[in-house]
């Protein structure tokens, strides 16, 4: 009797854990079809798309675990060998979505230096973030993998008016930092992306120069208001610093909209080709643009629209770039949720810069390579910004 009871329990457990193959096959077919419908290249970047489906779909039917099934999803996307074709597992997608409807910001930023989140802007600059609330940052990073930087950013946000406690470290020294969450100026919602806070920081710099930081390319009216004010502030300035570090992109059309404030004649920042049409990122200059020295700050987290803008103005000889080579994730894309609860990102166009260069996988290279270091950050220094200001203060532009 006991043996029979154990057998029944074992069979029940196995049934509960059994993979719902129909849901995974439906999700696979949705992903395969959407990419075939939207990919701009008839040759699918050299991949026999029909053959890939014929090979992987039967293997999906015999997958025994969720891990095995998702590995086949990832295999399909990896065959394209292009950015913006990514599987986002349900666990990571849920972590990216963990935000209050009205987001609050703690007023700091960080970068992953040697795999550790180090504060680059805000209180205790140069310190490592060990915990966000009760959760170790290392566990959040391990759970979300390649999306760690984004997921950690999401965890730093919450409902305006709430407080956030961070455990910080500087060598053997540790400290608790409690921050009040302030409302983000704007929050963009776009497709299946999580809510995106849009922050624009504008301030004067020595030189004199004007500094403008764009966190993302959304909220066109807000962006144009701030651009107009920044250019007005720069009328008597020697230079303008446009900070695109950490900017993941957004609406591609906003790249020429921003460039229009720095050019005095029509131009193109490049083009992106979709399945049935090619669009130029055409720039129509503003009536009173800023035509002085323009420095653009970029890093490995500058993506997509940020790369269009930086590459275009570099190709046109209009800007000098400081920082790190950008992500090379220069394909306009979308995110779609699957019946399994997972999501997938897929590119919908191919971008080439004004000079004809392909940025995908290569990124935009700065004129002056300089990156954050913990030593400099602990001294309150921003090395890329310092290099930009030194250039602005020089009497002549260097080639």
DRENMAR-257168 format. One record per residue (C-alpha): residue in one letter; x, y, z. Coordinates in steps of 0.25 Angstrom, whole numbers, padded with zeros to 4 digits, always signed. Layout:
% residues N
aXYZ
...
% end
This chain:
% residues 399
x+0000+0000+0000
x+0011+0009+0004
x+0019+0006-0009
x+0006+0009-0017
x+0004+0022-0010
x+0018+0027-0013
x+0017+0023-0027
x+0004+0031-0028
x+0011+0043-0022
x+0023+0042-0031
x+0014+0041-0044
x+0006+0053-0039
x+0019+0061-0037
x+0024+0057-0050
x+0011+0062-0057
x+0012+0075-0050
x+0026+0077-0054
x+0023+0073-0069
x+0026+0083-0079
x+0014+0088-0087
x+0019+0086-0100
x+0008+0092-0108
x+0010+0106-0101
x+0025+0105-0104
x+0023+0101-0119
x+0013+0112-0120
x+0023+0122-0114
x+0034+0117-0123
x+0025+0118-0136
x+0021+0132-0132
x+0036+0136-0130
x+0040+0130-0143
x+0029+0136-0151
x+0030+0150-0145
x+0045+0150-0149
x+0042+0145-0163
x+0031+0156-0165
x+0040+0167-0160
x+0055+0164-0164
x+0060+0174-0174
x+0069+0164-0181
x+0063+0154-0190
x+0075+0145-0188
x+0072+0146-0173
x+0087+0149-0171
x+0091+0137-0177
x+0082+0127-0169
x+0073+0117-0175
x+0061+0121-0167
x+0052+0110-0171
x+0063+0100-0169
x+0065+0105-0155
x+0051+0103-0152
x+0051+0089-0157
x+0062+0086-0149
x+0059+0092-0135
x+0044+0090-0135
x+0044+0075-0134
x+0054+0076-0123
x+0045+0085-0115
x+0034+0075-0116
x+0044+0065-0108
x+0049+0075-0098
x+0048+0070-0084
x+0050+0083-0076
x+0048+0098-0078
x+0063+0100-0078
x+0064+0091-0090
x+0052+0098-0097
x+0058+0112-0095
x+0072+0107-0100
x+0065+0104-0113
x+0058+0118-0114
x+0072+0124-0111
x+0078+0115-0122
x+0069+0120-0132
x+0072+0135-0129
x+0087+0133-0128
x+0087+0128-0142
x+0085+0142-0147
x+0098+0147-0141
x+0092+0161-0139
x+0089+0169-0126
x+0074+0172-0122
x+0071+0157-0125
x+0070+0153-0110
x+0062+0144-0102
x+0057+0150-0089
x+0054+0139-0079
x+0041+0141-0071
x+0049+0142-0058
x+0058+0153-0064
x+0046+0160-0071
x+0038+0161-0058
x+0050+0167-0050
x+0051+0177-0061
x+0037+0181-0059
x+0038+0182-0044
x+0034+0197-0043
x+0023+0206-0037
x+0014+0212-0047
x+0019+0226-0044
x+0034+0224-0043
x+0043+0231-0033
x+0058+0233-0034
x+0069+0232-0023
x+0077+0243-0030
x+0089+0234-0033
x+0095+0226-0045
x+0105+0215-0045
x+0113+0207-0055
x+0118+0192-0054
x+0133+0193-0052
x+0140+0180-0051
x+0126+0174-0049
x+0122+0182-0037
x+0112+0193-0037
x+0120+0206-0034
x+0113+0220-0032
x+0117+0229-0043
x+0108+0241-0039
x+0101+0244-0026
x+0105+0242-0011
x+0117+0234-0008
x+0123+0234-0022
x+0132+0223-0024
x+0126+0214-0014
x+0121+0200-0018
x+0106+0196-0016
x+0106+0183-0008
x+0091+0183-0005
x+0078+0190-0010
x+0068+0189+0001
x+0070+0174+0007
x+0075+0168-0006
x+0090+0167-0009
x+0093+0173-0023
x+0101+0161-0026
x+0089+0152-0026
x+0081+0162-0034
x+0092+0162-0044
x+0093+0147-0044
x+0078+0145-0046
x+0077+0155-0058
x+0091+0151-0065
x+0094+0160-0077
x+0082+0169-0073
x+0088+0172-0059
x+0092+0187-0061
x+0077+0189-0066
x+0071+0181-0055
x+0079+0188-0044
x+0075+0201-0049
x+0060+0197-0048
x+0062+0192-0034
x+0067+0206-0030
x+0054+0212-0033
x+0040+0211-0027
x+0029+0220-0022
x+0032+0235-0021
x+0032+0239-0006
x+0037+0225-0002
x+0051+0223+0004
x+0062+0213-0002
x+0073+0208+0007
x+0086+0204+0001
x+0098+0197+0007
x+0110+0202+0001
x+0125+0198+0002
x+0138+0205+0000
x+0149+0194+0003
x+0146+0189+0017
x+0138+0201+0020
x+0123+0200+0019
x+0111+0209+0021
x+0096+0210+0020
x+0091+0221+0011
x+0076+0224+0012
x+0071+0232+0000
x+0057+0239-0002
x+0051+0235-0016
x+0048+0247-0024
x+0038+0247-0036
x+0044+0245-0050
x+0041+0257-0059
x+0035+0248-0069
x+0032+0233-0070
x+0031+0227-0084
x+0023+0215-0087
x+0026+0208-0100
x+0021+0194-0105
x+0025+0183-0096
x+0037+0191-0090
x+0036+0193-0075
x+0033+0208-0071
x+0045+0217-0075
x+0048+0229-0067
x+0053+0241-0075
x+0062+0250-0068
x+0069+0262-0074
x+0080+0269-0066
x+0084+0283-0070
x+0095+0291-0063
x+0106+0301-0066
x+0120+0297-0066
x+0134+0304-0066
x+0139+0309-0079
x+0129+0314-0080
x+0121+0302-0085
x+0107+0296-0084
x+0104+0282-0080
x+0092+0274-0084
x+0090+0259-0080
x+0079+0251-0087
x+0075+0238-0080
x+0067+0233-0092
x+0061+0237-0105
x+0046+0238-0102
x+0036+0249-0098
x+0039+0258-0110
x+0032+0270-0105
x+0040+0270-0092
x+0053+0267-0099
x+0051+0279-0109
x+0047+0288-0098
x+0061+0285-0091
x+0069+0286-0103
x+0063+0299-0106
x+0067+0304-0092
x+0081+0298-0093
x+0084+0305-0106
x+0079+0318-0101
x+0088+0316-0089
x+0099+0313-0098
x+0098+0326-0107
x+0111+0332-0100
x+0117+0319-0096
x+0130+0313-0102
x+0125+0299-0103
x+0114+0289-0101
x+0115+0276-0094
x+0104+0266-0098
x+0105+0254-0089
x+0099+0241-0095
x+0106+0231-0085
x+0096+0220-0081
x+0086+0225-0091
x+0080+0212-0096
x+0073+0219-0108
x+0058+0220-0111
x+0051+0227-0123
x+0061+0228-0135
x+0054+0240-0140
x+0059+0248-0128
x+0074+0247-0133
x+0072+0256-0144
x+0063+0265-0135
x+0074+0267-0126
x+0085+0268-0137
x+0076+0280-0143
x+0081+0289-0131
x+0095+0287-0135
x+0095+0289-0150
x+0093+0300-0160
x+0090+0293-0172
x+0082+0280-0176
x+0089+0267-0174
x+0087+0252-0171
x+0091+0244-0159
x+0090+0232-0167
x+0079+0222-0171
x+0072+0210-0167
x+0066+0200-0176
x+0054+0192-0172
x+0048+0181-0180
x+0041+0189-0191
x+0046+0203-0189
x+0059+0211-0186
x+0058+0223-0177
x+0068+0234-0176
x+0071+0241-0163
x+0069+0255-0169
x+0073+0267-0161
x+0066+0280-0163
x+0074+0291-0155
x+0068+0300-0145
x+0067+0315-0148
x+0077+0318-0137
x+0086+0306-0134
x+0098+0305-0126
x+0110+0305-0135
x+0122+0305-0124
x+0130+0293-0120
x+0121+0281-0117
x+0126+0270-0108
x+0118+0257-0107
x+0121+0247-0096
x+0118+0232-0099
x+0121+0219-0092
x+0118+0204-0094
x+0104+0206-0089
x+0101+0216-0100
x+0092+0209-0110
x+0083+0210-0122
x+0078+0224-0124
x+0090+0229-0116
x+0099+0222-0126
x+0091+0228-0138
x+0093+0242-0132
x+0108+0241-0128
x+0112+0234-0141
x+0105+0244-0150
x+0110+0256-0143
x+0124+0250-0143
x+0123+0246-0158
x+0119+0261-0161
x+0131+0266-0154
x+0122+0274-0144
x+0125+0267-0131
x+0137+0262-0123
x+0134+0249-0115
x+0140+0245-0102
x+0138+0233-0094
x+0137+0218-0098
x+0133+0211-0110
x+0118+0209-0110
x+0110+0196-0109
x+0109+0193-0124
x+0094+0190-0122
x+0090+0199-0134
x+0078+0192-0139
x+0064+0198-0137
x+0056+0187-0129
x+0043+0183-0122
x+0040+0174-0111
x+0028+0164-0111
x+0023+0155-0100
x+0021+0140-0102
x+0010+0131-0097
x+0021+0124-0088
x+0022+0137-0080
x+0036+0140-0086
x+0039+0151-0096
x+0048+0153-0108
x+0054+0165-0114
x+0055+0166-0129
x+0062+0176-0139
x+0053+0182-0149
x+0063+0190-0158
x+0078+0191-0161
x+0085+0204-0159
x+0097+0210-0166
x+0104+0223-0162
x+0105+0236-0170
x+0119+0230-0175
x+0113+0217-0179
x+0119+0210-0167
x+0111+0198-0160
x+0111+0201-0145
x+0104+0187-0142
x+0114+0179-0134
x+0125+0190-0135
x+0120+0202-0128
x+0124+0217-0129
x+0139+0219-0125
x+0142+0232-0118
x+0152+0242-0122
x+0158+0242-0108
x+0157+0228-0100
x+0155+0230-0085
x+0147+0222-0075
x+0142+0223-0061
x+0152+0218-0050
x+0149+0216-0036
x+0161+0224-0032
x+0156+0236-0040
x+0142+0235-0035
x+0146+0234-0020
x+0153+0247-0023
x+0140+0253-0029
x+0145+0253-0043
x+0139+0250-0056
x+0150+0247-0066
x+0142+0248-0079
x+0136+0261-0075
x+0149+0267-0071
x+0155+0263-0084
x+0143+0269-0092
x+0145+0282-0084
x+0160+0283-0086
x+0157+0282-0101
x+0146+0292-0101
x+0156+0302-0094
x+0167+0300-0104
x+0168+0311-0114
x+0168+0302-0126
x+0160+0290-0130
x+0169+0278-0132
x+0167+0269-0144
% end
